[in-house]
């Protein structure tokens, strides 16, 4: 018993270079411009009366009549014939004087001529093709919907060709096929509605169907006729027959057709854009040839169908698409009015975002999930966001079988068998999602698609299944497919959100630049004002001292009190100006950054405060060792000095207890330093204003007095190091100052 065989045998079959053709035709491979014969098929002696070896190296004039050769040169060869076979008028070729139907095309540097002859003229349809085609086109204009259009087209193709069965076979996302229209002989079993697995038309065959629009096999039980010589004499490579109508078919496909009882076949591709949408699959149960005029009519019909299908599908979706467009415009207007796009999306009307026909929708942004309708849970949405960010490159992506693509998502098919996703950010996975539940379907297959194939009589190849009896399968885990207009909506909504965010980012950059300029001007003003005001202030102070020393005897107690108050106020004002001057210098001065051990910075600060520490009896514990950072040693020592000084100053406990340490996340994250005390604490409502310059939270003389500039200076130093500072505190429970550092400003 033979072992099961993997389908890769079939997928790798080189069907574009068979090296042979079907026996009803002759092939001549020519070198231009001399039209020198490079290769011919071995049947030229039978059909043209000349041996293959004799013809190779001769010119085409030895085969064609002078008038046919002249027509070819003057009317045909000047046209673009690349990868597009051109039909020739009937011509006579060879020494036997037989008539042929001809085709010619260019490919890979050679001109390929195919001369077809079918002796049984009785099998051909005798109808005035062009009058019939005109009637057909008029008939098709009255159709409504894609299926109706395809059904009528199939009926007319059968009339043109006389084939027993014409099927319009549409490809699904998974490359399986579905018969959506059929015209057949009345006594034949209907295949309408049947599905065929993707393996029936392998990948390389689908690629050839996309490139070459028509293939005819008038007798599938033929014996192939080889090329002479077997390879091109100019390149030494096999001839690429991708666009040849008469090339030999795959032995696997021939056996497949024979297993179906088919004796002749023809396929006509339906290509929309550059994608293979479907095929006309034509079957006959005895040998059958189709004339060039009938083929041209069928190709024209297929081309019309390609143009019409997209339009018909769009027409069917038009009302729904207009509603989606209206919802998008409404949401786009809301995006412009809200400071955050999330608010506009979350507050938008409809059971799902923009009214897309789905069970539910979700917004994942900054790890926060907003759900609407019937959706999977928040954690599942986050997991899906991580999967798509890692594995899907497309910014807009959809599937109607999520569990097949990501098995870990299969358990959630009841709410998310189908997903439409628009990516907003990949770095921190952010997406708009629409979800569809599974729709259980009964699918009719032409034979059991899961039945393994085995080695067959054609050697180390796959034998196609022999049973095409109806086999039904219950399909689970799939939703209704997403429509083109829905995918387009997701794409334009994503674009609108991103454009809105870009505009806001540009506005923020502009505002920040203006703010930086104004801050710089304020710093300059503070520096100039504090510097220039000190001189007149010093004069006031000096003259007040002169009055007190020289004129005290001439003044009463009230006058002396006024002068003492003036001296005290000028001293305070000088202190304020000194603080302002220092702050402005701090904003302007260059930082001297280097690798700094933060333990050394703390030690320097404690050395400056040694007298105060001893006087207060403060207990300071450094939870270390502290890490090394890049920064200005003097400035960072000043940060610790100010924070330790405040921890001692604003403390009603005996003794004051102070803890200094840090918290480290991942190696890529900046450490978070802290200074913790057991002091009086800061109320929540006062924590934001604690860093404002000259802002004291207590009376002027309470807790040793001061001007209220220390924390302002601390924050400025930390900000210039690219960090931030914040407070955790409650009245009577002490205070913790946290701060981070990044790269210092240049």
C-alpha positions in Angstrom: 0.0 0.0 0.0 1.5 3.4 -1.0 2.1 6.1 1.6 0.2 9.4 1.5 1.9 12.1 -0.5 2.3 15.8 0.3 0.8 18.3 -2.1 4.1 20.1 -2.6 4.8 17.7 -5.5 2.0 19.4 -7.4 2.8 22.9 -6.3 6.3 22.6 -7.6 5.4 21.1 -11.0 7.0 23.3 -13.8 3.9 23.5 -15.9 5.1 26.6 -17.8 8.0 24.6 -19.4 6.4 21.3 -20.5 8.6 21.0 -23.6 5.7 19.8 -25.6 2.3 20.8 -27.1 -1.1 19.2 -27.9 -1.1 17.4 -31.3 -3.8 19.5 -32.9 -1.3 22.3 -33.2 2.2 23.1 -34.7 4.5 25.4 -32.8 7.3 27.4 -34.5 9.8 29.4 -32.4 11.4 32.3 -34.4 14.3 34.6 -34.0 13.6 38.2 -35.1 13.9 40.2 -37.3 15.0 37.5 -39.8 12.3 35.2 -38.6 14.8 32.3 -38.4 13.3 29.1 -37.1 14.9 28.0 -33.8 12.5 25.3 -32.7 9.5 23.4 -34.1 7.3 20.6 -32.8 7.9 17.0 -34.0 4.6 16.8 -35.8 5.6 19.3 -38.6 6.3 16.4 -41.0 2.7 15.1 -40.5 1.0 18.6 -40.8 3.4 20.6 -42.9 5.2 17.9 -44.9 8.7 18.9 -43.7 11.0 17.2 -41.2 11.7 19.1 -38.0 15.5 18.8 -38.4 15.2 20.4 -41.9 13.1 23.3 -40.8 15.4 24.4 -37.9 17.7 27.1 -39.1 15.5 28.0 -42.1 13.4 31.1 -42.4 9.6 31.3 -42.0 9.2 31.9 -45.7 9.8 28.2 -46.2 6.6 27.5 -44.4 4.2 30.4 -45.1 2.9 31.7 -48.4 4.4 35.0 -49.6 1.1 36.9 -49.1 0.6 35.5 -45.5 4.2 36.3 -44.6 3.9 39.8 -46.0 0.7 40.3 -44.0 2.5 39.1 -40.9 5.4 41.5 -41.3 3.3 44.5 -42.3 0.2 44.2 -40.2 1.2 42.2 -37.1 4.8 42.3 -36.1 4.8 46.0 -35.5 2.2 45.6 -32.7 3.0 45.0 -29.0 2.8 41.2 -28.9 4.5 40.7 -25.6 2.7 38.1 -23.4 -0.5 38.6 -25.3 -1.3 36.0 -28.1 -2.6 37.7 -31.2 -5.1 35.9 -33.4 -4.2 35.7 -37.2 -6.6 35.4 -40.1 -6.9 31.8 -41.5 -3.8 30.9 -43.4 -2.2 28.0 -45.5 1.1 26.6 -44.3 3.5 23.9 -45.4 3.9 21.7 -48.4 0.6 19.9 -47.9 -1.4 23.1 -48.4 -3.5 22.6 -45.2 -5.4 25.5 -43.7 -4.7 26.6 -40.1 -5.9 29.1 -37.5 -2.8 30.9 -36.2 -1.7 32.8 -33.0 1.5 34.7 -32.4 3.1 36.3 -29.4 6.6 37.4 -28.1 8.1 36.2 -24.9 11.6 36.2 -23.5 13.2 37.4 -26.8 11.6 35.1 -29.3 8.5 35.1 -31.5 6.2 32.1 -30.9 3.7 31.0 -33.6 1.0 28.4 -33.0 -0.9 26.9 -35.9 -4.0 25.1 -34.9 -6.0 22.6 -37.0 -9.0 20.5 -36.1 -10.2 18.1 -38.7 -13.7 17.5 -37.3 -15.5 20.7 -38.4 -18.9 19.2 -37.5 -18.1 19.5 -33.8 -17.7 23.3 -34.1 -20.5 25.8 -33.4 -21.7 27.3 -36.7 -23.1 30.7 -35.7 -22.7 34.3 -36.7 -20.5 35.2 -33.8 -20.5 38.9 -34.0 -24.2 39.3 -34.3 -24.7 36.9 -31.4 -22.1 38.8 -29.3 -24.0 42.1 -29.9 -27.2 40.4 -28.7 -25.3 39.0 -25.7 -24.0 42.3 -24.6 -27.5 43.9 -24.8 -28.8 40.9 -22.8 -26.2 41.4 -20.0 -27.0 45.1 -19.6 -30.3 44.2 -17.9 -28.8 42.0 -15.2 -28.9 42.9 -11.5 -26.1 41.7 -9.2 -22.9 39.7 -9.8 -24.5 36.2 -9.7 -27.2 37.1 -12.2 -24.6 38.6 -14.5 -22.3 35.5 -14.2 -25.3 33.2 -14.8 -26.3 34.9 -18.1 -22.6 35.1 -19.2 -22.2 31.3 -18.6 -25.3 30.6 -20.8 -23.9 32.7 -23.6 -20.4 31.1 -23.4 -22.1 27.7 -23.8 -24.0 29.0 -26.8 -20.7 30.2 -28.4 -18.7 27.1 -27.7 -21.2 24.2 -27.6 -19.6 22.8 -24.4 -21.7 20.5 -22.3 -21.1 22.4 -19.0 -19.9 26.0 -18.3 -19.2 26.9 -14.7 -18.3 30.3 -13.3 -15.9 29.4 -10.6 -15.0 32.1 -8.0 -11.9 32.0 -5.8 -12.2 32.5 -2.0 -9.6 34.0 0.3 -8.1 30.6 1.0 -7.9 29.9 -2.8 -10.7 27.3 -2.8 -13.3 27.7 -5.5 -17.0 28.1 -5.4 -19.3 27.5 -8.4 -21.6 30.6 -8.4 -23.2 30.1 -11.9 -23.6 27.2 -14.3 -25.0 26.4 -17.7 -25.2 22.7 -18.6 -26.8 19.9 -20.6 -30.1 19.1 -19.0 -29.2 15.4 -18.3 -26.0 16.4 -16.3 -25.8 16.6 -12.5 -25.6 20.2 -11.4 -22.4 21.4 -9.7 -23.9 24.8 -8.8 -23.0 25.8 -5.2 -20.3 23.2 -4.9 -16.8 24.0 -3.5 -13.5 22.8 -4.8 -10.4 22.7 -2.6 -7.4 25.0 -3.4 -5.3 21.9 -4.3 -7.5 21.4 -7.4 -5.9 24.5 -8.9 -2.4 24.8 -7.4 -0.6 28.1 -6.9 1.5 28.0 -10.1 -1.6 27.2 -12.1 -3.4 30.2 -10.6 -0.5 32.4 -11.5 -0.6 31.2 -15.1 -4.4 31.8 -15.3 -3.7 35.4 -14.1 -1.2 35.9 -16.9 -2.7 33.9 -19.8 -6.4 34.5 -20.2 -7.5 31.4 -22.2 -6.5 27.7 -22.3 -8.0 25.1 -24.6 -7.6 21.3 -24.3 -9.7 19.9 -27.1 -8.8 16.2 -26.2 -7.5 15.5 -22.7 -6.4 12.0 -23.7 -3.9 13.3 -26.2 -0.3 12.3 -26.6 2.1 15.2 -26.2 4.2 16.4 -29.2 7.8 17.4 -28.2 9.8 20.4 -29.3 12.8 19.9 -31.6 15.4 20.6 -30.3 14.2 20.1 -26.7 15.9 23.4 -25.5 16.3 26.8 -27.1 19.6 26.8 -29.2 20.2 30.4 -28.3 20.0 30.1 -24.5 20.2 26.4 -23.8 17.1 26.7 -21.6 13.6 25.2 -22.0 11.1 27.3 -23.8 8.8 29.2 -21.4 5.3 28.5 -22.7 3.4 30.5 -20.1 1.3 32.3 -22.8 1.0 29.5 -25.3 -2.6 28.3 -25.9 -1.6 24.9 -27.2 1.1 24.0 -24.6 0.8 20.5 -23.0 -1.3 20.5 -19.9 -0.1 19.1 -16.6 -0.3 15.3 -16.5 -1.9 15.7 -13.1 -4.5 18.0 -14.5 -5.2 15.7 -17.4 -5.7 12.8 -15.0 -7.9 15.0 -12.8 -10.2 15.8 -15.8 -10.3 12.1 -16.8 -11.3 11.2 -13.3 -14.2 13.6 -13.7 -15.2 12.0 -17.1 -14.2 15.1 -19.0 -12.7 14.7 -22.5 -12.3 18.4 -23.5 -11.9 21.5 -21.4 -11.4 25.3 -21.8 -10.7 27.9 -19.1 -11.1 31.6 -19.5 -9.7 33.8 -16.7 -11.7 36.6 -15.0 -9.1 39.0 -13.7 -10.0 42.2 -11.8 -7.0 44.5 -11.5 -4.1 42.1 -11.2 -6.0 39.5 -9.1 -7.5 36.3 -10.4 -11.2 36.7 -9.3 -12.5 33.5 -11.0 -12.7 31.4 -14.1 -15.1 30.2 -16.8 -14.5 26.4 -16.5 -15.8 24.7 -19.6 -16.2 20.9 -19.8 -17.2 18.6 -22.6 -17.7 14.9 -22.4 -16.2 14.2 -25.9 -13.3 15.8 -27.7 -14.2 19.4 -28.8 -12.4 22.2 -30.6 -13.4 25.9 -30.3 -12.7 28.2 -33.3 -10.7 31.4 -32.9 -13.8 33.5 -33.6 -15.7 31.8 -30.8 -12.7 32.1 -28.5 -12.3 35.8 -29.2 -16.0 36.3 -28.3 -15.5 34.4 -25.1 -12.4 36.4 -24.2 -14.2 39.6 -24.9 -17.1 38.4 -22.7 -14.7 37.5 -19.9 -13.1 40.9 -20.2 -16.5 42.6 -20.0 -17.3 40.4 -17.0 -14.0 41.5 -15.3 -15.0 45.1 -15.8 -18.6 44.6 -14.7 -18.1 42.4 -11.7 -16.3 45.1 -9.7 -19.0 47.6 -10.7 -21.8 45.2 -9.8 -20.3 44.4 -6.4 -19.8 48.1 -5.8 -23.4 48.8 -6.9 -24.7 46.1 -4.5 -22.8 47.7 -1.6 -23.4 51.3 -2.6 -26.2 52.2 -0.2 -24.3 50.7 2.7 -21.1 52.3 1.6 -22.8 55.7 1.5 -23.9 55.2 5.1 -20.4 54.3 6.1 -19.0 57.4 4.4 -21.6 59.6 6.1 -20.6 58.1 9.5 -16.9 58.7 8.7 -17.5 62.3 7.8 -19.3 62.8 11.1 -16.5 61.2 13.1 -13.9 63.1 11.2 -15.6 66.4 12.2 -15.6 65.2 15.8 -11.9 64.4 15.6 -11.1 68.0 14.8 -13.1 69.3 17.8 -11.8 67.0 20.5 -8.3 67.3 22.1 -8.0 63.5 22.1 -9.1 61.3 19.2 -10.1 58.5 21.7 -12.9 60.7 23.0 -14.3 61.3 19.5 -14.2 57.6 18.7 -15.7 56.4 22.0 -18.5 59.0 21.9 -19.4 58.3 18.2 -22.9 57.1 17.4 -23.8 53.5 16.3 -23.6 50.0 17.8 -20.1 49.8 16.4 -17.5 52.4 15.4 -18.8 54.2 12.2 -21.7 51.8 12.0 -19.8 48.9 10.4 -22.0 45.8 10.2 -20.3 43.8 13.0 -21.1 42.3 16.4 -18.9 44.7 18.2 -15.8 47.0 18.1 -12.9 47.9 20.3 -10.3 50.7 20.6 -7.0 49.6 22.0 -4.8 52.6 22.8 -1.9 53.0 25.3 -2.9 49.6 26.8 -6.4 50.9 27.6 -9.3 49.0 26.0 -12.7 50.6 25.1 -15.3 48.0 24.1 -18.6 48.4 22.3 -21.1 45.7 21.5 -20.4 42.0 21.6 -16.6 41.6 21.8 -14.0 39.4 23.5 -12.7 40.6 26.9 -10.1 43.3 27.4 -7.2 40.9 27.9 -8.1 39.0 24.7 -8.2 42.4 22.8 -4.7 43.2 24.2 -3.4 39.8 23.2 -4.8 40.2 19.7 -3.1 43.6 19.4 0.3 42.1 20.4 -0.2 39.3 17.8 -1.0 41.6 15.0 1.8 44.1 15.9 4.3 41.2 15.8 3.1 39.2 12.8 1.0 41.4 10.5 2.7 44.2 8.4 -0.4 45.5 6.7 -1.8 48.7 8.4 -5.3 47.5 7.7 -6.0 43.8 7.9 -9.1 41.5 7.9 -10.0 37.9 8.2 -13.2 35.9 8.5 -11.3 32.9 10.1 -9.2 34.4 12.9 -8.8 31.0 14.7 -7.3 29.4 11.6 -4.6 32.2 11.4 -4.0 32.4 15.1 -5.0 29.1 16.9 -4.8 30.8 20.3 -7.8 33.0 19.2 -10.0 30.0 18.2 -11.7 29.7 21.6 -13.1 33.3 21.1 -14.9 32.5 17.8 -18.4 33.2 19.3 -17.6 36.9 19.4 -14.4 37.1 17.2 -14.4 34.6 14.4 -13.9 37.5 12.0 -11.7 40.6 12.6 -11.2 43.9 10.8 -8.2 45.8 12.3 -6.8 49.2 11.6 -3.4 49.8 13.2 -2.8 53.2 14.8 0.6 52.4 16.3 2.9 49.3 16.4 5.4 50.4 19.0 2.7 50.4 21.7 0.1 48.2 20.0 -2.8 50.5 19.3 -5.7 49.4 17.0 -9.3 49.9 16.0 -11.0 46.5 15.9 -14.3 45.3 14.5 -15.5 41.8 15.5 -17.9 39.3 13.8 -19.2 36.1 15.5 -18.9 32.8 13.8 -21.6 31.7 11.3 -22.0 28.0 11.1 -22.2 26.9 7.5 -22.8 23.7 5.6 -20.4 23.6 2.6 -20.9 21.2 -0.3 -17.6 19.9 -1.7 -16.9 18.1 -4.9 -15.5 15.0 -3.1 -13.8 14.8 0.3 -11.2 17.6 0.4 -9.4 15.9 3.3 -8.9 12.6 1.5 -5.2 12.0 1.1 -3.8 11.7 -2.4 -1.4 8.9 -3.3 1.3 8.1 -5.9 -0.4 7.2 -9.1 0.3 5.6 -12.5 2.2 8.8 -13.7 5.2 8.1 -11.6 6.3 10.1 -8.5 3.3 12.4 -8.8 0.0 12.9 -7.1 -3.0 11.1 -8.3 -6.0 13.5 -8.1 -9.0 12.1 -6.2 -11.3 9.9 -8.2 -14.4 10.6 -6.2 -16.3 13.8 -7.0 -19.4 12.8 -5.2 -21.1 15.4 -3.1 -19.4 15.7 0.3 -20.8 18.1 2.9 -18.8 19.7 5.7 -20.0 21.8 8.7 -17.7 24.8 8.8 -17.1 26.4 12.2 -15.0 29.3 13.4 -15.7 31.5 10.4 -17.7 34.7 10.1 -19.3 36.5 7.1 -16.4 37.9 5.0 -15.6 41.6 5.2 -16.8 43.8 2.3 -14.5 46.0 0.3 -16.3 49.1 1.5 -15.8 48.1 5.1 -12.1 47.6 4.6 -12.0 50.9 2.8 -13.8 52.6 5.7 -11.2 51.2 8.2 -8.4 52.5 6.0 -9.8 56.1 5.6 -10.8 56.3 9.3 -7.2 55.2 10.3 -5.9 57.9 7.9 -8.2 60.6 9.4 -7.0 59.7 12.9 -3.4 59.8 12.0 -3.7 63.0 10.1 -5.5 64.6 13.0 -2.7 63.5 15.4 0.0 64.7 13.1 -1.7 68.1 12.9 -1.9 68.3 16.6 1.7 67.2 17.0 2.8 70.0 14.6 0.7 72.5 16.6 2.3 71.3 19.9 5.8 71.6 18.3 5.0 75.2 17.3 3.5 76.0 20.7 6.5 74.4 22.5 8.9 76.5 20.4 7.0 79.7 21.2 6.9 78.7 24.9 10.7 78.0 24.9 11.2 81.4 23.3 9.1 83.2 25.9 10.7 81.2 28.7 14.1 82.3 27.4 12.9 85.9 27.3 11.6 85.6 30.9 14.9 84.1 32.0 16.7 87.0 30.4 14.3 89.5 32.0 14.7 87.8 35.4 18.5 88.0 35.1 18.6 91.6 34.0 15.9 92.7 36.5 17.5 91.0 39.5 20.9 92.3 38.5 19.9 95.9 37.8 17.6 96.2 40.8 20.3 95.2 43.3 22.2 98.6 42.8 19.3 100.9 43.8 18.3 98.5 46.5 21.9 98.6 47.9 21.6 102.5 47.9 18.3 102.4 49.8 19.9 100.0 52.3 23.0 102.2 52.7 21.1 105.4 53.2 18.8 103.8 55.7 21.9 102.7 57.7 23.3 106.3 57.5 20.0 107.7 58.8 20.0 105.2 61.7 23.6 105.9 62.6 23.8 109.7 62.1 20.3 110.9 62.8 18.9 108.5 65.4 18.9 111.2 68.1 16.7 113.5 65.9 14.1 110.8 65.3 11.4 109.5 67.7 10.7 105.8 68.3 8.2 105.6 65.5 10.7 107.1 63.0 13.4 104.7 64.1 10.9 101.8 63.7 10.2 102.9 60.2 13.9 102.9 59.3 14.4 99.4 60.9 11.5 98.0 58.9 13.0 99.5 55.7 16.3 97.8 56.5 14.5 94.5 57.2 12.5 94.7 53.9 15.5 95.7 51.8 17.4 92.7 53.3 14.5 90.4 52.4 14.2 91.9 48.9 17.9 91.4 48.4 17.5 87.7 49.4 14.7 87.4 46.9 16.7 89.0 44.1 19.7 86.7 44.9 17.4 83.7 44.6 15.9 85.0 41.3 19.4 85.8 40.0 20.6 82.3 40.9 17.5 80.7 39.3 18.0 82.6 36.0 21.7 81.7 36.0 20.8 78.1 36.6 18.6 78.2 33.5 21.3 79.7 31.4 24.5 78.1 32.6 26.0 75.1 30.8 25.9 71.8 32.6 29.1 69.9 33.0 27.9 66.3 32.5 30.0 63.3 33.3 29.6 59.8 34.7 28.6 60.4 38.3 28.3 58.0 41.3 25.2 59.3 43.0 26.6 58.0 46.4 29.2 60.8 46.0 26.6 63.4 45.3 24.7 62.5 48.5 28.0 62.5 50.5 28.8 66.0 49.2 25.4 67.3 50.2 25.6 65.8 53.7 29.1 67.3 54.1 27.6 70.8 53.4 24.8 70.2 55.9 26.9 68.5 58.6 26.3 71.3 61.2 22.6 71.3 60.6 22.4 67.5 60.7 24.2 67.4 64.0 22.1 70.2 65.5 18.8 68.6 64.6 20.0 65.0 65.4 18.6 63.8 62.1 19.1 60.2 61.2 19.9 59.7 57.5 20.0 56.3 55.9 21.2 55.7 52.4 19.6 52.5 50.9 22.4 51.7 48.5 24.5 51.5 46.7 23.0 54.1 44.4 23.7 53.8 40.7 26.0 55.7 38.4 24.3 58.3 36.2 25.4 60.9 33.7 25.0 64.5 35.1 26.5 67.6 36.6 28.0 66.7 40.0 27.6 70.1 41.6 24.0 70.6 40.5 22.9 67.0 41.5 24.6 67.5 44.9 22.5 70.7 45.3 19.3 68.7 44.6 20.1 66.3 47.5 21.2 69.3 49.7 17.8 71.1 49.2 15.7 67.9 49.7 17.6 66.9 52.8 17.5 70.4 54.2 13.7 70.6 53.7 13.3 67.1 55.3 15.0 68.5 58.4 13.4 71.9 58.3 9.7 70.8 57.9 9.8 68.1 60.6 8.1 68.0 64.0 9.5 64.6 65.0 12.4 63.9 67.3 14.7 62.9 65.7 14.0 63.6 62.0 14.4 60.4 60.0 15.4 60.6 56.4 15.9 57.7 53.9 17.6 58.1 50.5 17.5 55.4 47.8 16.3 54.4 44.4 14.1 51.9 42.5 15.3 50.2 39.3 12.9 48.7 36.7 14.3 47.0 33.6 17.9 47.6 32.6 16.6 49.9 29.8 14.6 52.1 32.3 16.0 55.1 34.1 16.3 54.6 37.9 13.8 56.5 40.2 15.6 58.2 43.1 13.7 59.2 46.3 14.2 61.2 49.5 11.8 60.2 52.2 11.2 61.9 55.6 8.9 61.5 58.6 8.0 65.2 58.7 4.8 67.3 58.7 3.7 66.2 55.1 2.1 68.2 52.3 -1.6 68.2 51.6 -2.7 66.9 48.2 -4.0 70.3 47.1 -0.7 72.0 47.8 1.6 69.5 46.1 1.4 71.1 42.6 2.2 74.6 43.9 5.1 73.5 46.1 7.5 73.9 43.1 6.4 77.4 42.3 9.1 80.1 42.9 8.6 82.2 46.1 5.6 80.0 47.0 5.7 79.2 50.7 3.1 76.8 52.2 3.5 78.3 55.7 4.0 81.7 57.3 7.1 83.7 56.4 8.9 83.0 59.7 7.4 79.5 60.3 9.9 76.6 60.3 12.9 78.8 60.1 11.6 81.1 57.4 12.9 81.3 53.8 11.9 82.7 50.4 10.4 79.6 48.8 12.9 79.1 46.0 14.5 75.8 47.0 12.1 73.3 45.4 11.9 75.5 42.3 15.6 75.3 41.9 15.5 71.5 42.5 12.9 71.0 39.7 14.8 73.2 37.3 18.0 71.2 37.8 16.2 67.9 37.3 14.4 69.2 34.2 17.7 70.3 32.7 18.9 66.7 33.2 15.9 65.5 31.2 14.0 64.2 34.2 11.0 64.9 36.3 10.1 65.2 40.0 6.9 64.5 41.9 5.6 64.1 45.5 3.8 61.5 47.5 2.6 62.9 50.8 -0.2 63.4 53.3 -0.4 65.7 56.3 1.3 64.3 59.3 2.6 61.2 57.5 5.9 62.5 56.0 6.8 63.2 52.4 8.6 61.3 49.6 10.2 63.2 46.8 10.8 61.0 43.7 12.8 62.1 40.7 14.3 60.7 37.5 17.2 61.7 35.3 17.8 61.2 31.6 20.4 62.8 29.3 21.3 66.3 30.5 20.9 69.4 28.2 23.9 70.5 26.3 
